[in-house]
Amino acid sequence: MPKRTGKSINLANRSRPFNAAKFLRNEAEIAAYIEAMLKDGDTRAVPVALRTVAEAVGGMAALANKTKLSRETLYRTLSERGNPRLDTLTAILAAYGMRLSVRSTRKSGARRGESLLAHA
């Protein structure tokens, strides 16, 4: 039997993995989450972020139904090693009520007639 020292031991609460899907409750939060993943610049995180959103909005079966893609295709595409094609990405975003857009990274943008390659 272990020797008692008289000190109390407070057991820490068990930690749980963070699940972002629990915090994605509306389109604005989903859009902000996806935009943050894109802004981060790690392209490998994008499929995983889209899978997290799928969990938040009803799961892969619901996403498959909305996109007309098979669940197997979605699981493979939205895995850590997934690499969604543009048409697949567009279909997934459309199912979430979103679309891709492009913005200039420069503050003022290129002036009319000015070569975009001149700034590269």
C-alpha positions as CSV (number, residue, x, y, z in Angstrom):
1,M,0.0,0.0,0.0
2,P,1.4,3.4,-1.0
3,K,2.5,5.7,1.9
4,R,0.2,8.7,2.5
5,T,1.8,12.1,2.5
6,G,-1.2,14.1,3.5
7,K,-1.2,16.1,0.3
8,S,-4.4,16.3,-1.7
9,I,-4.2,15.4,-5.4
10,N,-6.5,17.3,-7.8
11,L,-7.0,15.2,-10.9
12,A,-7.2,17.4,-14.0
13,N,-10.2,17.1,-16.2
14,R,-9.7,14.9,-19.2
15,S,-9.0,16.9,-22.3
16,R,-10.9,16.3,-25.5
17,P,-9.8,17.0,-29.1
18,F,-11.0,20.3,-30.4
19,N,-13.9,19.8,-32.8
20,A,-14.5,22.9,-34.9
21,A,-17.7,21.5,-36.4
22,K,-19.4,22.1,-33.1
23,F,-18.9,25.9,-33.5
24,L,-19.9,26.3,-37.1
25,R,-23.6,27.2,-36.7
26,N,-24.4,29.4,-39.7
27,E,-23.2,30.4,-43.2
28,A,-21.2,33.4,-41.8
29,E,-19.2,31.2,-39.4
30,I,-18.7,28.6,-42.1
31,A,-17.5,31.2,-44.6
32,A,-15.1,32.7,-42.0
33,Y,-13.7,29.3,-41.1
34,I,-13.1,28.4,-44.8
35,E,-11.6,31.8,-45.5
36,A,-9.2,31.4,-42.5
37,M,-8.1,28.1,-43.8
38,L,-7.4,29.5,-47.3
39,K,-5.6,32.6,-45.8
40,D,-3.4,30.3,-43.8
41,G,-1.9,29.2,-47.1
42,D,-1.6,25.5,-46.3
43,T,-3.4,23.9,-49.2
44,R,-3.5,20.5,-47.4
45,A,-5.7,22.0,-44.7
46,V,-8.5,23.0,-47.2
47,P,-9.9,19.5,-47.8
48,V,-9.9,18.8,-44.1
49,A,-11.6,22.2,-43.4
50,L,-14.3,21.3,-46.0
51,R,-14.8,17.9,-44.3
52,T,-15.2,19.7,-40.9
53,V,-17.9,21.9,-42.4
54,A,-19.6,18.8,-43.8
55,E,-19.7,17.4,-40.3
56,A,-21.3,20.6,-39.1
57,V,-24.0,20.7,-41.7
58,G,-25.3,17.2,-41.6
59,G,-22.5,14.9,-42.6
60,M,-21.2,13.3,-45.7
61,A,-24.5,11.7,-46.7
62,A,-26.2,15.1,-46.7
63,L,-23.3,16.6,-48.7
64,A,-23.3,13.7,-51.2
65,N,-27.1,14.3,-51.7
66,K,-26.6,18.0,-52.3
67,T,-23.6,17.7,-54.6
68,K,-24.7,14.6,-56.5
69,L,-21.2,13.1,-55.7
70,S,-20.8,9.7,-54.0
71,R,-19.9,9.6,-50.3
72,E,-16.8,7.6,-51.2
73,T,-15.6,10.3,-53.6
74,L,-16.2,12.9,-50.9
75,Y,-14.4,11.0,-48.2
76,R,-11.4,10.5,-50.5
77,T,-11.5,14.1,-51.8
78,L,-11.8,15.6,-48.3
79,S,-9.2,13.5,-46.6
80,E,-5.8,14.8,-45.4
81,R,-4.3,13.6,-48.7
82,G,-7.3,14.8,-50.7
83,N,-6.8,17.1,-53.7
84,P,-10.2,18.4,-54.8
85,R,-10.6,19.2,-58.5
86,L,-12.0,22.6,-59.2
87,D,-15.4,21.3,-60.2
88,T,-15.7,19.2,-57.0
89,L,-14.6,22.2,-54.9
90,T,-17.2,24.3,-56.7
91,A,-20.0,21.8,-56.1
92,I,-19.0,21.4,-52.4
93,L,-19.0,25.2,-51.8
94,A,-22.3,25.5,-53.7
95,A,-23.8,23.0,-51.3
96,Y,-22.8,25.3,-48.5
97,G,-24.3,28.3,-50.2
98,M,-20.9,29.7,-51.2
99,R,-18.8,30.2,-54.3
100,L,-15.1,30.9,-55.1
101,S,-14.0,34.4,-55.8
102,V,-10.8,36.1,-56.6
103,R,-9.4,39.3,-55.2
104,S,-6.2,41.2,-55.8
105,T,-3.6,40.9,-53.1
106,R,-2.4,44.5,-53.9
107,K,-4.1,47.4,-52.2
108,S,-4.7,49.5,-55.3
109,G,-4.9,46.8,-58.0
110,A,-3.4,47.2,-61.5
111,R,-4.3,50.2,-63.5
112,R,-6.0,49.7,-66.9
113,G,-3.5,48.7,-69.5
114,E,-0.7,48.1,-67.0
115,S,0.9,44.6,-67.3
116,L,0.1,42.3,-64.3
117,L,3.4,40.5,-65.0
118,A,5.4,43.7,-64.4
119,H,4.6,43.5,-60.7
120,A,5.6,39.8,-60.3
